[in-house]
Amino acid sequence: MSEVVLPENWLLSSLGEVCTYIQRGKGPIYSSEPNEFPVVNQKAIRWNGIEQEHLKFVDPTQWNMWEEIRFIRKGDILWNSTGTGTIGRACYLTEEEIKKAKVVDSHVTIVRTTKNINSRFAFFWIMHPEVQSRVGDLYTGTTNQVELSKKMVEDLTFPLPPLAEQKVIADKLVTLLEQVETTKARLERIPELLKTFRQSVLSAAVSGRLNSNDSNYQTIEVKENWAHEVEGRTHWKEYIFSDVIKIIGGSQPPKSEFSNEELDGYIRLIQIRDYKSDAHKVYIPLEKAKRFASKEDVMIGRYGPPIFQILRGLEGAYNVALMKAKPNAEILDREFLYWYLQNYKLFNYIHAGSDRTAGQTGVNKKYLESYPILVPPLDEQTEIVHRVEKLFAFADRIEQKSNAARERVNNLTQSILAKAFRGELTADWRAANPDLISGENSAEALLEKIKAEREAIKNQPNTKRTTVKKYTGNRMSKQIIKVIDALKEANEPLSGQQLLAAAGYPRNSSTDQLEQFFLDIREALTTEKSIVKLERGDDGQDWFALAKTVETNKV
């Protein structure tokens, strides 16, 4: 981590020094069904809180494994400690957030500050680019083993301003970052709005509304039934595709003819993936090429997803994944055809009539050729194309500006955090409130209070920490024993999870241990017939009992 530059009245401490509790969660046995024991895992943590749809649920018999101190509280910070792509992400627990769950699993660290630290201020420090950069350094090794250890969390540097200033900074950051998120959400809506706009333009183009005198791109609406809109336009004529467009499928030369290099007498074989990237160019002998496309031709991607891609600018031989749409030049302008084929109503039609070949969804050529098409005169087609291109260029410019704005906003959070922890957001406040940052309110005095608080906690007499009372069996074995012996000691039926614990298997049993457990159960059930499996209980688990006990109860 680079050197942190602090304002004059701040101190540099460590996270471990200003926290009363830093601890990873435990790895329980999970239930396959939701229940009243939700546990936060790394996927459930988002910067803005806990995402409930990713919560996991603990088997009720495992609930006794947590001590009261491990229960999450308001003001706690949950910090992802493992997991490629999620490590380093954290959330701050408000009153609403702690209603969603009670504990965390072994992939999440609870960070609990002292009462003399504004915990939201500490959360924002964890968000700081310097901190996240240090977490990112973990990826320099094998990413399969990245881990944010407890010691790393404790040793993390922590800027310590006076307590009053911590609150001012935290409040300012809440307001500013909420504004950033609001702006970001608005910008993220723009691509969908532009998609709807482009669909509106194309819908208007094929219905004749785009070329009417009263057309206005700002008031165009998408309408499902457009056929009636061309009524009265007697100069528009109705055809089906096969009347005015020739669909020419590609050919597939044998793969033995493929070459990765352009040689004399070879030509590029155009495949759909080549339209996205030149990384997979393929060439075939010229004499093997039966179908050719020029840059001006309108091409249709036959297979998906997504099917029915409308492509231009391709050049070379093309295979069966592509079809050429060749218009009758006396009736249909190629540019008009290019835009017409992108009408979303046509896409929906093609998708509904698609077929599957060799496991791929593809365009049904005959189905496409039967599609009805209303065609205006050529001069009107030219005018429609001109207006479509103008409006699409307008949309493209908005999209470019939107993308640039989104990039700036995405960097804005880090910029604001950096300013906050350089003291720039509170420079005027410090000048106006010298009494709140000096004397008994200074950072030095605050650090002494924190040390005294931690020492007092350390010197308190040890008290037994309470746990959630749940069934643990008459004996929690330190050594693994037979399931028959575990049932004898329990002297009552046990669920599968209870039996696992009663037989002495650890909570984080390895695959070999679990296999040993299930083999023991199978042998006792089928070979020795010393135990029986009962009907499943309300919890959906298998229950087991001693065979003799069941027989005695029957008598």
Summary of the structure (lengths in Angstrom):
residues: 555
radius of gyration: 34.3
end to end distance: 74.0
largest distance: 97.5
contacts: 1640
relative contact order: 0.11
helix: 45%
strand: 18%
